[in-house]
Amino acid sequence: MTKKKSGGISYTRPAEGYFEKRKLKRYAGVWSLWALGVGAVISGHFSGWNIGLSVGGWGGMFIATIIIMTMYLGLTFSIAEMSPALPHTGGAYSFARTAMGPWGGFVTGLAENVEFILTPAVIVFFISSYLSSIFETPVGILPLYWFLGYALFVTLNIVGVALSFRVTLMVTLAALICLLAFWVSALPNVDFATWALDIGANGEKLENGNGPFLPFGIAGVFAALPFAVWLFLAIEQLPLAAEESVDPKRDMPRGIIAGMVTLIISAFAILFLNASVVGVGSHALGQSGEPLLDGFRAIYGSGIAKLLALVAVVGLVASFHTIIFASGRQIYSLSRAGYFPQPLSVTHGARKTPHVAMIFGAGVGLAVMLLVWLLAGATKGEGIIGGVLLNMAVFGAMFSYVLQAISFLLLRKNMPNIERPFKSPLGSWGAMATIIIAALTLIAQLLDPTYRIGVFAVALWFGLGIIYFAVHGRYHLVLSPEEQFAIDHKRG
């Protein structure tokens, strides 16, 4: 049976057995959710954030991190309120669908889709860089590491939700232990003024340090915003595990808030200590693909560098594994509701994991990397994947944050009476701060000619997705849990 809705949207009542083939299994408690949130982000404390030093200097990156932290506090408290009120796997799409209708839900889901497909691609690139350094392999075989990485961790995620969360907890704890070991090692070996402040007003290295706090002025703060995002990017994926959480109304807010506190401590510790270690410095870190390893080398010497590099890979693996989890659930939820092709949401018969969605997401991520690699060549391709794709992921994330914050404001205004087990202490002010800071970060990306091509590529991605939905998807939506909730609350 097909049910017509306003605005040219049509719902198809699914055949018997449709949802039976798309079941998930509940397993996660609060600590599993904490590990999922922290694990998704933690690779950004190993690689990626440091590029902000090259455009903002240490002071610019420091202020940018405070600004971005403020945005994420506003976002995570908003999500902590919305997620237990709408405990569906759809996450951001689910919030926006209920607040803004099918088009709002689809565009929000599409923005988050960019983030969750490209972020693991960037992370597996960083993993391959570390492994290449460890095993002294030529640049030409980096794609082999990408294939092996995706194959291994997609398989682990398919095997079962219990194993997936156990692996998540183990690798997240291992990554934090690695960071803690670095902090303890670094503390007796820091000289902040000489090394962290070693960038001059023209971007040159100052041999004796003691340079300006803001070598590039306020413009440097602005330019560093997209890279500060890398210290917190993907914590917002937690609501995607709502239907696999034992008690999402109780545990989801606790997991999100505990994760954010952990990440704030880690972000400022790595920013201060990594740049301040004697023999490293902000200038060198700003050009590095392996900043944590550079810090370990400076402290312990290059003799054990390979062993330390293997330790550093743990942090990247933690995020790679957890964001593959998120990518699968995100594609699954949009497919189950008919926004993406419905076959993508079929779950494994015995294991009840969205194997088709995870394989598809991994395939798209790999295809993008290989396309860049083949078109640009190995040397240029490394720079594009490590920088441009990173910014594309950030662009998708920022756009989805704006829409999620708008969803929060609309839900508070239009649905004040729905059950809210947790209420954001920052309220509407937190959501508005999220919108303003995310918009500023988007502008910073558009103004940077180095990464502008990535922004245009995301715009193309959006364009193709919107054409698909306008021509086909909106006529084949399914009354999934989030869609049914939205209709029941008269937002269809």
Secondary structure, 3 states (H helix, E strand, C coil): CEEEEHHHEEEECCCCCCCHHHCCCCCECHHHHHHHHHHHHHHHHCCCCCHHHHHHHHHHHHHHHHHHHHHHHHHHHHHHHHHHHCCCCCCHHHHHHHHHHHHHHHHHHHHHHHHHHHHHHHHHHHHHHHHHHHHCCCHHHHHHHHHHHHHHHHHHHHHCHHHHHHHHHHHHHHHHHHHHHHHHHHHHHECHHHHHCCECCCCCECCCCCCCCCCCHHHHHHHHHHHHHHHCCCHHHHHHHHHHECCHHHHHHHHHHHHHHHHHHHHHHHHHHHHHECCCCHHHHCCCCCHHHHHHHHHHCHHHHHHHHHHHHHHHHHHHHHHHHHHHHHHHHHHHCCCCCHHHHCCCCCCCCCHHHHHHHHHHHHHHHHHHHHHHCHHHHHHHHHHHHHHHHHHHHHHHHHHHHHHHHHHHHHCCCCCCCCCCCCHHHHHHHHHHHHHHHHHHHHHCCCCHHHHHHHHHHHHHHHHHHHHCHHHCEECCHHHHHHHHCCCC
